[in-house]
Amino acid sequence: MLPAHKLKLLSGQLDGVEFTLSPGDTVFHVGPARTLQQGQLGATLANADNVFYIPGDLAPASFRFHLGDDSITLEVRAEGVDAWSPQDLPLNSVVHVAGLALAVRADTDTWSAAVLDHRLPVLVDEGTPYTPVMRPTRGAGARRWIAVAALVMVVGAGGWWLYDRQRPATQVRTLEAVLAKSPYNYTVVHDADGRLYAFSDSAEAVAWGQRASQRAGRLQDQYRERHMEAARIGAVLDSASVPYAVIRLRTPQRPEVVITALGLNDAERQRQVQALLVPQMPYAASIDVRLVGDGQLVAIARDELRARGITTRAGSHAGRASISNDVFLDDASLHAMAQYRDDFVQQWGERRVRISIRLWDDLLKGRSYQYSQDQLLSVGEGRWDFSTAGSR
């Protein structure tokens, strides 16, 4: 990979200003201030990592430098033209691009004498007699340069504001393009500092994404497996003695954290949990902390099972509430209850309430029957537990 390069403007309102050309694309847009004010730079700003605006009374145009592994190239595009046109770029020499004079060199080099001594040519019409021109007074010149400097600052600040607003979204799209050919699904988000996070549902997806980012030279991309990230956040809550039911990261920018309602200062507890988790979840634009009581979860589960024709009884097991069927279930009811148990765990977790599917020895005669990929397992004390292949 080539080192960074330097670009020096040799004409225009930013004459003498130098820019750093980093690996990848760097785009410059030239044109009057109204181009920015009328919002005509959206496409230019959205298609490069580094974009700069050069104000001037010139025809609107853009030029792009691409710093690759072994070369740097220059392309130019006039306003309203979709295609970029290549242009020769001799290093450390004066070149004319989009109405500007400029020069480019490697960061490790020094500017050549031709660049340092560059002066704009003066066009003289030999057929016109020379007429002395009154030079502006020093005070008038100073006022003019102050006005120009103020204009450059205002336009530059406006250009940076517009660029900075679009840059995170541009970066997200860039990483999504890197992951486009993956067999896995990702949700890409950014934090306030522009760091990117790609969330997926398996360790294999994380490994695939990390390799893709490395091949693209994107060493700052962060990958998170939802289950492991939820476990990490859960450990933070456990260390703070905050009982919780589930952490949902389906939408990482707006995660949902469901804590146990205790009926005492719950609103204050919600605010404390938000303050606790904000530094732990920098990718979250907002954290939705919700409250639910164990009794509510038990009622939800029993009502849903009752709607499926399954009556239940509630109890406690290993320090958490438990729900089990209180009658023998046929095959259809077994599968219906197993399916709802999976749905309940997905929605509410199983830290606070556990749904158990049971049968009795007097009906099974001490045997365990196979139901396709599902089976009955003895759990002792004359009870049997119905287990599905996808359940834990």
C-alpha atoms as a printed R data frame, in Angstrom:
    type eleno elety resid chain resno       x       y       z
1   ATOM     1    CA   MET     A     1   0.000   0.000   0.000
2   ATOM     2    CA   LEU     A     2   1.371   3.402  -0.989
3   ATOM     3    CA   PRO     A     3   1.863   5.945   1.807
4   ATOM     4    CA   ALA     A     4  -0.402   8.965   2.041
5   ATOM     5    CA   HIS     A     5   0.144  11.741  -0.504
6   ATOM     6    CA   LYS     A     6  -0.096  15.524  -0.273
7   ATOM     7    CA   LEU     A     7  -2.069  17.814  -2.586
8   ATOM     8    CA   LYS     A     8  -1.229  21.523  -2.789
9   ATOM     9    CA   LEU     A     9  -3.567  24.052  -4.392
10  ATOM    10    CA   LEU     A    10  -1.695  26.638  -6.459
11  ATOM    11    CA   SER     A    11  -4.623  28.864  -7.472
12  ATOM    12    CA   GLY     A    12  -8.107  29.864  -6.414
13  ATOM    13    CA   GLN     A    13  -9.396  31.097  -3.072
14  ATOM    14    CA   LEU     A    14  -7.550  28.310  -1.242
15  ATOM    15    CA   ASP     A    15  -4.207  28.973  -2.945
16  ATOM    16    CA   GLY     A    16  -1.426  27.416  -0.852
17  ATOM    17    CA   VAL     A    17  -3.679  25.087   1.151
18  ATOM    18    CA   GLU     A    18  -2.498  21.462   1.395
19  ATOM    19    CA   PHE     A    19  -4.667  18.338   1.766
20  ATOM    20    CA   THR     A    20  -3.779  14.774   2.734
21  ATOM    21    CA   LEU     A    21  -4.766  12.033   0.278
22  ATOM    22    CA   SER     A    22  -5.375   8.833   2.256
23  ATOM    23    CA   PRO     A    23  -5.678   5.289   0.814
24  ATOM    24    CA   GLY     A    24  -8.919   4.929  -1.100
25  ATOM    25    CA   ASP     A    25 -10.877   7.687  -2.836
26  ATOM    26    CA   THR     A    26 -10.619  11.400  -2.083
27  ATOM    27    CA   VAL     A    27 -13.044  13.659  -3.959
28  ATOM    28    CA   PHE     A    28 -12.841  17.432  -4.470
29  ATOM    29    CA   HIS     A    29 -15.806  19.475  -5.693
30  ATOM    30    CA   VAL     A    30 -15.200  22.858  -7.294
31  ATOM    31    CA   GLY     A    31 -17.900  25.449  -7.813
32  ATOM    32    CA   PRO     A    32 -19.684  28.548  -6.534
33  ATOM    33    CA   ALA     A    33 -21.171  28.676  -3.047
34  ATOM    34    CA   ARG     A    34 -24.715  28.297  -4.372
35  ATOM    35    CA   THR     A    35 -23.858  24.699  -5.346
36  ATOM    36    CA   LEU     A    36 -23.631  23.926  -1.658
37  ATOM    37    CA   GLN     A    37 -26.578  26.070  -0.662
38  ATOM    38    CA   GLN     A    38 -28.847  24.405  -3.216
39  ATOM    39    CA   GLY     A    39 -27.917  20.938  -1.928
40  ATOM    40    CA   GLN     A    40 -26.403  19.727  -5.211
41  ATOM    41    CA   LEU     A    41 -23.504  17.830  -3.622
42  ATOM    42    CA   GLY     A    42 -25.471  14.883  -2.235
43  ATOM    43    CA   ALA     A    43 -24.282  12.358  -4.842
44  ATOM    44    CA   THR     A    44 -20.673  13.517  -4.615
45  ATOM    45    CA   LEU     A    45 -20.605  13.419  -0.827
46  ATOM    46    CA   ALA     A    46 -22.292  10.030  -0.620
47  ATOM    47    CA   ASN     A    47 -19.824   8.178  -2.852
48  ATOM    48    CA   ALA     A    48 -16.466   8.691  -1.155
49  ATOM    49    CA   ASP     A    49 -14.914   8.431   2.260
50  ATOM    50    CA   ASN     A    50 -13.133  11.810   2.004
51  ATOM    51    CA   VAL     A    51 -14.824  14.770   0.324
52  ATOM    52    CA   PHE     A    52 -13.662  18.395   0.203
53  ATOM    53    CA   TYR     A    53 -15.380  21.474  -1.205
54  ATOM    54    CA   ILE     A    54 -13.345  24.184  -2.922
55  ATOM    55    CA   PRO     A    55 -15.357  27.403  -3.395
56  ATOM    56    CA   GLY     A    56 -14.679  29.541  -6.410
57  ATOM    57    CA   ASP     A    57 -16.225  31.263  -9.397
58  ATOM    58    CA   LEU     A    58 -15.592  28.247 -11.625
59  ATOM    59    CA   ALA     A    59 -17.752  25.870 -13.607
60  ATOM    60    CA   PRO     A    60 -18.990  23.166 -11.194
61  ATOM    61    CA   ALA     A    61 -16.878  20.026 -11.510
62  ATOM    62    CA   SER     A    62 -15.410  17.234  -9.430
63  ATOM    63    CA   PHE     A    63 -12.070  15.466  -9.488
64  ATOM    64    CA   ARG     A    64 -11.147  12.274  -7.694
65  ATOM    65    CA   PHE     A    65  -7.851  10.787  -6.537
66  ATOM    66    CA   HIS     A    66  -7.594   7.043  -5.918
67  ATOM    67    CA   LEU     A    67  -4.628   5.931  -3.839
68  ATOM    68    CA   GLY     A    68  -4.223   2.188  -4.429
69  ATOM    69    CA   ASP     A    69  -1.650  -0.444  -3.557
70  ATOM    70    CA   ASP     A    70   0.963   0.677  -6.070
71  ATOM    71    CA   SER     A    71  -0.281   3.810  -7.850
72  ATOM    72    CA   ILE     A    72  -2.286   7.003  -7.562
73  ATOM    73    CA   THR     A    73  -4.741   7.989 -10.279
74  ATOM    74    CA   LEU     A    74  -6.720  11.127 -11.128
75  ATOM    75    CA   GLU     A    75 -10.191  11.311 -12.706
76  ATOM    76    CA   VAL     A    76 -12.289  14.371 -13.586
77  ATOM    77    CA   ARG     A    77 -16.040  14.778 -14.049
78  ATOM    78    CA   ALA     A    78 -17.967  17.852 -15.173
79  ATOM    79    CA   GLU     A    79 -21.234  18.788 -13.472
80  ATOM    80    CA   GLY     A    80 -24.134  16.759 -14.859
81  ATOM    81    CA   VAL     A    81 -21.884  14.061 -16.369
82  ATOM    82    CA   ASP     A    82 -22.056  10.577 -14.872
83  ATOM    83    CA   ALA     A    83 -18.771   9.149 -16.185
84  ATOM    84    CA   TRP     A    84 -15.332   9.976 -14.787
85  ATOM    85    CA   SER     A    85 -12.525  10.773 -17.290
86  ATOM    86    CA   PRO     A    86  -8.918   9.816 -16.459
87  ATOM    87    CA   GLN     A    87  -6.253  12.534 -16.506
88  ATOM    88    CA   ASP     A    88  -2.483  12.233 -16.354
89  ATOM    89    CA   LEU     A    89  -0.967  13.006 -12.963
90  ATOM    90    CA   PRO     A    90   2.799  13.600 -12.988
91  ATOM    91    CA   LEU     A    91   3.914  13.784  -9.367
92  ATOM    92    CA   ASN     A    92   5.527  16.915  -7.929
93  ATOM    93    CA   SER     A    93   4.597  18.885 -11.039
94  ATOM    94    CA   VAL     A    94   2.039  21.591 -11.718
95  ATOM    95    CA   VAL     A    95  -1.133  20.201 -13.311
96  ATOM    96    CA   HIS     A    96  -4.373  21.965 -14.238
97  ATOM    97    CA   VAL     A    97  -7.600  20.283 -13.134
98  ATOM    98    CA   ALA     A    98 -11.148  21.692 -13.304
99  ATOM    99    CA   GLY     A    99  -9.857  25.245 -13.636
100 ATOM   100    CA   LEU     A   100  -7.386  24.948 -10.753
101 ATOM   101    CA   ALA     A   101  -3.613  24.630 -10.662
102 ATOM   102    CA   LEU     A   102  -2.370  22.028  -8.207
103 ATOM   103    CA   ALA     A   103   0.387  19.538  -7.468
104 ATOM   104    CA   VAL     A   104   0.602  16.128  -5.779
105 ATOM   105    CA   ARG     A   105   3.564  14.424  -4.128
106 ATOM   106    CA   ALA     A   106   4.239  11.499  -1.816
107 ATOM   107    CA   ASP     A   107   4.103  12.391   1.861
108 ATOM   108    CA   THR     A   108   7.761  11.418   2.236
109 ATOM   109    CA   ASP     A   109   8.947  13.776  -0.547
110 ATOM   110    CA   THR     A   110   9.428  17.549  -0.578
111 ATOM   111    CA   TRP     A   111   7.900  19.995  -3.045
112 ATOM   112    CA   SER     A   112   9.915  20.573  -6.203
113 ATOM   113    CA   ALA     A   113  11.208  23.989  -7.221
114 ATOM   114    CA   ALA     A   114   8.652  24.107 -10.053
115 ATOM   115    CA   VAL     A   115   5.837  23.802  -7.541
116 ATOM   116    CA   LEU     A   116   7.290  26.214  -4.999
117 ATOM   117    CA   ASP     A   117   8.055  28.845  -7.664
118 ATOM   118    CA   HIS     A   118   4.740  28.470  -9.512
119 ATOM   119    CA   ARG     A   119   3.073  31.669 -10.633
120 ATOM   120    CA   LEU     A   120  -0.095  32.001 -12.662
121 ATOM   121    CA   PRO     A   121   0.627  33.171 -16.223
122 ATOM   122    CA   VAL     A   122  -0.293  36.743 -17.142
123 ATOM   123    CA   LEU     A   123  -2.075  37.103 -20.475
124 ATOM   124    CA   VAL     A   124  -1.027  40.234 -22.399
125 ATOM   125    CA   ASP     A   125  -2.840  41.549 -25.486
126 ATOM   126    CA   GLU     A   126  -0.046  43.149 -27.530
127 ATOM   127    CA   GLY     A   127  -2.571  45.096 -29.599
128 ATOM   128    CA   THR     A   128  -3.880  47.003 -26.616
129 ATOM   129    CA   PRO     A   129  -1.831  49.905 -25.260
130 ATOM   130    CA   TYR     A   130  -0.690  49.530 -21.694
131 ATOM   131    CA   THR     A   131  -2.776  51.503 -19.249
132 ATOM   132    CA   PRO     A   132  -1.627  51.827 -15.645
133 ATOM   133    CA   VAL     A   133  -4.093  50.384 -13.222
134 ATOM   134    CA   MET     A   134  -4.582  51.930  -9.848
135 ATOM   135    CA   ARG     A   135  -3.687  49.371  -7.171
136 ATOM   136    CA   PRO     A   136  -6.084  49.161  -4.227
137 ATOM   137    CA   THR     A   137  -4.868  50.665  -1.030
138 ATOM   138    CA   ARG     A   138  -3.498  48.357   1.630
139 ATOM   139    CA   GLY     A   139  -6.601  48.891   3.750
140 ATOM   140    CA   ALA     A   140  -8.936  47.935   0.903
141 ATOM   141    CA   GLY     A   141  -6.877  44.814   0.164
142 ATOM   142    CA   ALA     A   142  -6.956  43.757   3.796
143 ATOM   143    CA   ARG     A   143 -10.713  44.211   3.944
144 ATOM   144    CA   ARG     A   144 -11.109  42.163   0.769
145 ATOM   145    CA   TRP     A   145  -9.031  39.286   2.154
146 ATOM   146    CA   ILE     A   146 -10.946  39.375   5.439
147 ATOM   147    CA   ALA     A   147 -14.215  39.110   3.518
148 ATOM   148    CA   VAL     A   148 -12.867  36.238   1.401
149 ATOM   149    CA   ALA     A   149 -11.589  34.433   4.491
150 ATOM   150    CA   ALA     A   150 -14.964  34.819   6.198
151 ATOM   151    CA   LEU     A   151 -16.727  33.432   3.117
152 ATOM   152    CA   VAL     A   152 -14.359  30.465   2.951
153 ATOM   153    CA   MET     A   153 -14.925  29.717   6.630
154 ATOM   154    CA   VAL     A   154 -18.724  29.862   6.282
155 ATOM   155    CA   VAL     A   155 -18.803  27.744   3.129
156 ATOM   156    CA   GLY     A   156 -16.238  25.309   4.504
157 ATOM   157    CA   ALA     A   157 -18.182  24.897   7.735
158 ATOM   158    CA   GLY     A   158 -21.371  24.313   5.787
159 ATOM   159    CA   GLY     A   159 -19.683  21.760   3.539
160 ATOM   160    CA   TRP     A   160 -18.209  19.898   6.485
161 ATOM   161    CA   TRP     A   161 -21.604  19.902   8.261
162 ATOM   162    CA   LEU     A   162 -23.313  18.388   5.226
163 ATOM   163    CA   TYR     A   163 -20.490  15.874   4.723
164 ATOM   164    CA   ASP     A   164 -20.374  14.891   8.393
165 ATOM   165    CA   ARG     A   165 -24.132  14.257   8.420
166 ATOM   166    CA   GLN     A   166 -23.898  11.858   5.489
167 ATOM   167    CA   ARG     A   167 -20.581  10.194   6.271
168 ATOM   168    CA   PRO     A   168 -21.760   7.581   8.854
169 ATOM   169    CA   ALA     A   169 -24.535   6.441   6.539
170 ATOM   170    CA   THR     A   170 -22.026   6.239   3.699
171 ATOM   171    CA   GLN     A   171 -19.710   4.117   5.822
172 ATOM   172    CA   VAL     A   172 -22.580   1.790   6.753
173 ATOM   173    CA   ARG     A   173 -23.404   1.285   3.074
174 ATOM   174    CA   THR     A   174 -19.747   0.605   2.330
175 ATOM   175    CA   LEU     A   175 -19.540  -2.183   4.931
176 ATOM   176    CA   GLU     A   176 -22.882  -3.582   3.769
177 ATOM   177    CA   ALA     A   177 -21.385  -3.820   0.275
178 ATOM   178    CA   VAL     A   178 -18.386  -5.718   1.679
179 ATOM   179    CA   LEU     A   179 -20.788  -8.207   3.303
180 ATOM   180    CA   ALA     A   180 -23.210  -8.414   0.369
181 ATOM   181    CA   LYS     A   181 -21.971 -11.830  -0.814
182 ATOM   182    CA   SER     A   182 -22.082 -13.420   2.626
183 ATOM   183    CA   PRO     A   183 -24.385 -16.422   3.176
184 ATOM   184    CA   TYR     A   184 -25.319 -14.829   6.517
185 ATOM   185    CA   ASN     A   185 -27.439 -11.833   7.442
186 ATOM   186    CA   TYR     A   186 -25.985  -8.770   9.171
187 ATOM   187    CA   THR     A   187 -27.318  -5.574  10.688
188 ATOM   188    CA   VAL     A   188 -24.731  -2.778  10.355
189 ATOM   189    CA   VAL     A   189 -24.932   0.250  12.660
190 ATOM   190    CA   HIS     A   190 -22.588   3.046  13.729
191 ATOM   191    CA   ASP     A   191 -21.880   4.829  16.990
192 ATOM   192    CA   ALA     A   192 -21.471   8.551  17.647
193 ATOM   193    CA   ASP     A   193 -17.767   8.401  16.740
194 ATOM   194    CA   GLY     A   194 -18.372   6.700  13.388
195 ATOM   195    CA   ARG     A   195 -17.243   3.206  14.425
196 ATOM   196    CA   LEU     A   196 -19.160   0.454  12.647
197 ATOM   197    CA   TYR     A   197 -20.726  -2.624  14.257
198 ATOM   198    CA   ALA     A   198 -22.088  -5.612  12.315
199 ATOM   199    CA   PHE     A   199 -24.526  -7.797  14.267
200 ATOM   200    CA   SER     A   200 -25.304 -11.394  13.283
201 ATOM   201    CA   ASP     A   201 -26.812 -14.518  14.814
202 ATOM   202    CA   SER     A   202 -23.910 -16.989  14.819
203 ATOM   203    CA   ALA     A   203 -20.192 -17.311  15.450
204 ATOM   204    CA   GLU     A   204 -19.771 -18.500  11.849
205 ATOM   205    CA   ALA     A   205 -21.277 -15.254  10.574
206 ATOM   206    CA   VAL     A   206 -18.930 -13.242  12.789
207 ATOM   207    CA   ALA     A   207 -15.893 -15.147  11.478
208 ATOM   208    CA   TRP     A   208 -16.995 -14.719   7.846
209 ATOM   209    CA   GLY     A   209 -17.506 -10.992   8.298
210 ATOM   210    CA   GLN     A   210 -14.162 -10.480  10.033
211 ATOM   211    CA   ARG     A   211 -12.337 -12.185   7.171
212 ATOM   212    CA   ALA     A   212 -14.220 -10.069   4.615
213 ATOM   213    CA   SER     A   213 -13.286  -6.846   6.428
214 ATOM   214    CA   GLN     A   214  -9.638  -7.903   6.669
215 ATOM   215    CA   ARG     A   215  -9.488  -8.631   2.940
216 ATOM   216    CA   ALA     A   216 -10.915  -5.158   2.286
217 ATOM   217    CA   GLY     A   217  -8.373  -3.534   4.614
218 ATOM   218    CA   ARG     A   218 -11.111  -2.528   7.076
219 ATOM   219    CA   LEU     A   219  -9.424  -3.333  10.375
220 ATOM   220    CA   GLN     A   220 -11.659  -1.117  12.543
221 ATOM   221    CA   ASP     A   221 -14.961  -2.896  11.853
222 ATOM   222    CA   GLN     A   222 -16.530  -4.479  14.946
223 ATOM   223    CA   TYR     A   223 -18.505  -7.732  14.796
224 ATOM   224    CA   ARG     A   224 -21.003  -8.877  17.427
225 ATOM   225    CA   GLU     A   225 -22.946 -12.109  17.795
226 ATOM   226    CA   ARG     A   226 -26.325 -11.169  19.244
227 ATOM   227    CA   HIS     A   227 -26.450 -14.028  21.757
228 ATOM   228    CA   MET     A   228 -22.944 -13.309  23.076
229 ATOM   229    CA   GLU     A   229 -23.545  -9.560  23.200
230 ATOM   230    CA   ALA     A   230 -26.774 -10.098  25.150
231 ATOM   231    CA   ALA     A   231 -24.861 -12.349  27.557
232 ATOM   232    CA   ARG     A   232 -22.209  -9.634  28.008
233 ATOM   233    CA   ILE     A   233 -24.829  -6.988  28.769
234 ATOM   234    CA   GLY     A   234 -26.576  -9.452  31.082
235 ATOM   235    CA   ALA     A   235 -23.339  -9.917  33.023
236 ATOM   236    CA   VAL     A   236 -23.175  -6.138  33.504
237 ATOM   237    CA   LEU     A   237 -26.711  -6.161  34.913
238 ATOM   238    CA   ASP     A   238 -25.925  -9.145  37.141
239 ATOM   239    CA   SER     A   239 -22.848  -7.383  38.522
240 ATOM   240    CA   ALA     A   240 -25.074  -4.412  39.393
241 ATOM   241    CA   SER     A   241 -27.653  -6.749  41.018
242 ATOM   242    CA   VAL     A   242 -30.340  -5.806  38.494
243 ATOM   243    CA   PRO     A   243 -32.778  -8.701  37.915
244 ATOM   244    CA   TYR     A   244 -33.820  -8.876  34.287
245 ATOM   245    CA   ALA     A   245 -35.845 -11.078  31.962
246 ATOM   246    CA   VAL     A   246 -34.368 -10.636  28.492
247 ATOM   247    CA   ILE     A   247 -32.147  -8.407  26.338
248 ATOM   248    CA   ARG     A   248 -33.317  -7.970  22.745
249 ATOM   249    CA   LEU     A   249 -30.822  -6.905  20.088
250 ATOM   250    CA   ARG     A   250 -32.882  -7.482  16.960
251 ATOM   251    CA   THR     A   251 -32.516  -3.733  16.305
252 ATOM   252    CA   PRO     A   252 -29.082  -2.900  17.787
253 ATOM   253    CA   GLN     A   253 -29.510   0.874  17.502
254 ATOM   254    CA   ARG     A   254 -32.620   0.632  19.711
255 ATOM   255    CA   PRO     A   255 -32.101  -2.388  21.968
256 ATOM   256    CA   GLU     A   256 -34.773  -3.457  24.423
257 ATOM   257    CA   VAL     A   257 -33.804  -4.409  27.975
258 ATOM   258    CA   VAL     A   258 -36.610  -5.942  30.034
259 ATOM   259    CA   ILE     A   259 -35.941  -5.772  33.777
260 ATOM   260    CA   THR     A   260 -38.012  -7.280  36.558
261 ATOM   261    CA   ALA     A   261 -40.610  -4.962  38.079
262 ATOM   262    CA   LEU     A   262 -40.263  -4.863  41.854
263 ATOM   263    CA   GLY     A   263 -43.033  -2.344  42.528
264 ATOM   264    CA   LEU     A   264 -40.678   0.052  44.331
265 ATOM   265    CA   ASN     A   265 -38.950   3.015  42.631
266 ATOM   266    CA   ASP     A   266 -39.255   1.260  39.276
267 ATOM   267    CA   ALA     A   267 -39.077   4.503  37.266
268 ATOM   268    CA   GLU     A   268 -35.831   5.466  38.991
269 ATOM   269    CA   ARG     A   269 -34.479   1.958  38.400
270 ATOM   270    CA   GLN     A   270 -35.195   2.355  34.687
271 ATOM   271    CA   ARG     A   271 -33.170   5.576  34.563
272 ATOM   272    CA   GLN     A   272 -30.318   3.966  36.490
273 ATOM   273    CA   VAL     A   273 -30.208   0.997  34.123
274 ATOM   274    CA   GLN     A   274 -30.123   3.325  31.108
275 ATOM   275    CA   ALA     A   275 -27.228   5.267  32.635
276 ATOM   276    CA   LEU     A   276 -25.446   1.986  33.408
277 ATOM   277    CA   LEU     A   277 -25.778   0.614  29.873
278 ATOM   278    CA   VAL     A   278 -25.108   3.703  27.741
279 ATOM   279    CA   PRO     A   279 -21.288   3.308  27.888
280 ATOM   280    CA   GLN     A   280 -21.649  -0.455  27.430
281 ATOM   281    CA   MET     A   281 -23.718  -0.110  24.229
282 ATOM   282    CA   PRO     A   282 -22.118   2.731  22.212
283 ATOM   283    CA   TYR     A   283 -23.880   1.551  19.051
284 ATOM   284    CA   ALA     A   284 -27.312   2.257  20.596
285 ATOM   285    CA   ALA     A   285 -28.967   5.553  19.689
286 ATOM   286    CA   SER     A   286 -31.453   4.905  22.504
287 ATOM   287    CA   ILE     A   287 -32.006   2.094  25.011
288 ATOM   288    CA   ASP     A   288 -35.575   1.045  25.735
289 ATOM   289    CA   VAL     A   289 -35.679  -0.204  29.343
290 ATOM   290    CA   ARG     A   290 -38.984  -1.932  30.060
291 ATOM   291    CA   LEU     A   291 -40.530  -3.423  33.187
292 ATOM   292    CA   VAL     A   292 -42.310  -6.753  33.594
293 ATOM   293    CA   GLY     A   293 -43.203  -8.715  36.709
294 ATOM   294    CA   ASP     A   294 -42.850 -12.471  37.121
295 ATOM   295    CA   GLY     A   295 -46.591 -12.657  37.737
296 ATOM   296    CA   GLN     A   296 -47.224 -10.922  34.418
297 ATOM   297    CA   LEU     A   297 -45.033 -13.410  32.571
298 ATOM   298    CA   VAL     A   298 -46.791 -16.353  34.209
299 ATOM   299    CA   ALA     A   299 -50.177 -14.898  33.267
300 ATOM   300    CA   ILE     A   300 -49.064 -14.280  29.673
301 ATOM   301    CA   ALA     A   301 -47.800 -17.846  29.267
302 ATOM   302    CA   ARG     A   302 -50.839 -19.487  30.860
303 ATOM   303    CA   ASP     A   303 -53.277 -17.390  28.813
304 ATOM   304    CA   GLU     A   304 -51.513 -18.274  25.563
305 ATOM   305    CA   LEU     A   305 -51.451 -21.980  26.413
306 ATOM   306    CA   ARG     A   306 -55.097 -21.863  27.462
307 ATOM   307    CA   ALA     A   307 -55.914 -20.385  24.051
308 ATOM   308    CA   ARG     A   308 -54.314 -23.500  22.572
309 ATOM   309    CA   GLY     A   309 -56.522 -25.749  24.678
310 ATOM   310    CA   ILE     A   310 -53.802 -26.586  27.233
311 ATOM   311    CA   THR     A   311 -54.470 -26.142  30.954
312 ATOM   312    CA   THR     A   312 -51.493 -25.563  33.230
313 ATOM   313    CA   ARG     A   313 -50.379 -25.205  36.786
314 ATOM   314    CA   ALA     A   314 -47.837 -22.726  38.138
315 ATOM   315    CA   GLY     A   315 -45.138 -23.336  40.681
316 ATOM   316    CA   SER     A   316 -41.484 -22.589  41.301
317 ATOM   317    CA   HIS     A   317 -38.324 -24.456  40.438
318 ATOM   318    CA   ALA     A   318 -34.677 -23.533  41.100
319 ATOM   319    CA   GLY     A   319 -35.608 -20.027  42.219
320 ATOM   320    CA   ARG     A   320 -37.783 -19.116  39.246
321 ATOM   321    CA   ALA     A   321 -41.428 -19.499  38.331
322 ATOM   322    CA   SER     A   322 -42.411 -22.587  36.372
323 ATOM   323    CA   ILE     A   323 -45.434 -23.573  34.319
324 ATOM   324    CA   SER     A   324 -46.352 -27.118  33.333
325 ATOM   325    CA   ASN     A   325 -49.328 -28.862  31.816
326 ATOM   326    CA   ASP     A   326 -51.606 -30.512  34.372
327 ATOM   327    CA   VAL     A   327 -53.205 -33.050  32.024
328 ATOM   328    CA   PHE     A   328 -51.972 -35.687  29.608
329 ATOM   329    CA   LEU     A   329 -51.351 -34.225  26.130
330 ATOM   330    CA   ASP     A   330 -51.784 -35.939  22.786
331 ATOM   331    CA   ASP     A   331 -49.230 -35.516  19.996
332 ATOM   332    CA   ALA     A   332 -50.809 -32.378  18.532
333 ATOM   333    CA   SER     A   333 -50.985 -30.664  21.926
334 ATOM   334    CA   LEU     A   334 -47.405 -31.695  22.716
335 ATOM   335    CA   HIS     A   335 -46.131 -29.997  19.589
336 ATOM   336    CA   ALA     A   336 -48.341 -26.944  20.122
337 ATOM   337    CA   MET     A   337 -46.996 -26.499  23.654
338 ATOM   338    CA   ALA     A   338 -43.407 -27.071  22.524
339 ATOM   339    CA   GLN     A   339 -43.792 -24.489  19.761
340 ATOM   340    CA   TYR     A   340 -45.190 -21.897  22.150
341 ATOM   341    CA   ARG     A   341 -42.390 -22.596  24.640
342 ATOM   342    CA   ASP     A   342 -39.851 -21.739  21.934
343 ATOM   343    CA   ASP     A   343 -41.776 -18.563  21.067
344 ATOM   344    CA   PHE     A   344 -41.957 -17.562  24.739
345 ATOM   345    CA   VAL     A   345 -38.209 -18.040  25.221
346 ATOM   346    CA   GLN     A   346 -37.544 -15.969  22.104
347 ATOM   347    CA   GLN     A   347 -39.727 -13.133  23.392
348 ATOM   348    CA   TRP     A   348 -39.147 -13.223  27.160
349 ATOM   349    CA   GLY     A   349 -36.143 -15.478  27.777
350 ATOM   350    CA   GLU     A   350 -36.183 -18.153  30.460
351 ATOM   351    CA   ARG     A   351 -34.419 -16.466  33.349
352 ATOM   352    CA   ARG     A   352 -37.656 -15.624  35.169
353 ATOM   353    CA   VAL     A   353 -40.202 -18.209  33.963
354 ATOM   354    CA   ARG     A   354 -39.674 -21.741  32.662
355 ATOM   355    CA   ILE     A   355 -42.269 -23.717  30.706
356 ATOM   356    CA   SER     A   356 -42.033 -27.494  31.224
357 ATOM   357    CA   ILE     A   357 -43.888 -30.166  29.269
358 ATOM   358    CA   ARG     A   358 -44.629 -33.213  31.427
359 ATOM   359    CA   LEU     A   359 -46.164 -36.697  31.217
360 ATOM   360    CA   TRP     A   360 -46.661 -39.324  33.943
361 ATOM   361    CA   ASP     A   361 -45.474 -42.899  34.363
362 ATOM   362    CA   ASP     A   362 -48.938 -44.315  34.839
363 ATOM   363    CA   LEU     A   363 -49.763 -43.244  31.294
364 ATOM   364    CA   LEU     A   364 -46.424 -44.050  29.700
365 ATOM   365    CA   LYS     A   365 -45.894 -47.360  31.520
366 ATOM   366    CA   GLY     A   366 -42.268 -46.424  32.106
367 ATOM   367    CA   ARG     A   367 -41.437 -46.028  28.403
368 ATOM   368    CA   SER     A   368 -40.067 -43.096  26.461
369 ATOM   369    CA   TYR     A   369 -41.678 -42.639  23.051
370 ATOM   370    CA   GLN     A   370 -40.088 -41.053  19.976
371 ATOM   371    CA   TYR     A   371 -42.059 -38.312  18.160
372 ATOM   372    CA   SER     A   372 -40.210 -37.657  14.874
373 ATOM   373    CA   GLN     A   373 -37.131 -35.629  15.994
374 ATOM   374    CA   ASP     A   374 -38.703 -34.895  19.384
375 ATOM   375    CA   GLN     A   375 -38.600 -37.225  22.340
376 ATOM   376    CA   LEU     A   376 -39.666 -37.851  25.922
377 ATOM   377    CA   LEU     A   377 -36.911 -37.896  28.501
378 ATOM   378    CA   SER     A   378 -37.210 -39.169  32.055
379 ATOM   379    CA   VAL     A   379 -36.559 -36.465  34.633
380 ATOM   380    CA   GLY     A   380 -37.167 -38.706  37.664
381 ATOM   381    CA   GLU     A   381 -39.898 -38.747  40.302
382 ATOM   382    CA   GLY     A   382 -42.252 -40.458  37.872
383 ATOM   383    CA   ARG     A   383 -42.251 -37.511  35.448
384 ATOM   384    CA   TRP     A   384 -41.238 -37.209  31.813
385 ATOM   385    CA   ASP     A   385 -40.095 -34.125  29.946
386 ATOM   386    CA   PHE     A   386 -40.964 -33.564  26.280
387 ATOM   387    CA   SER     A   387 -37.935 -32.164  24.443
388 ATOM   388    CA   THR     A   388 -37.795 -30.715  20.922
389 ATOM   389    CA   ALA     A   389 -34.715 -30.745  18.756
390 ATOM   390    CA   GLY     A   390 -34.599 -26.943  18.674
391 ATOM   391    CA   SER     A   391 -35.227 -26.380  22.384
392 ATOM   392    CA   ARG     A   392 -32.736 -26.032  25.167
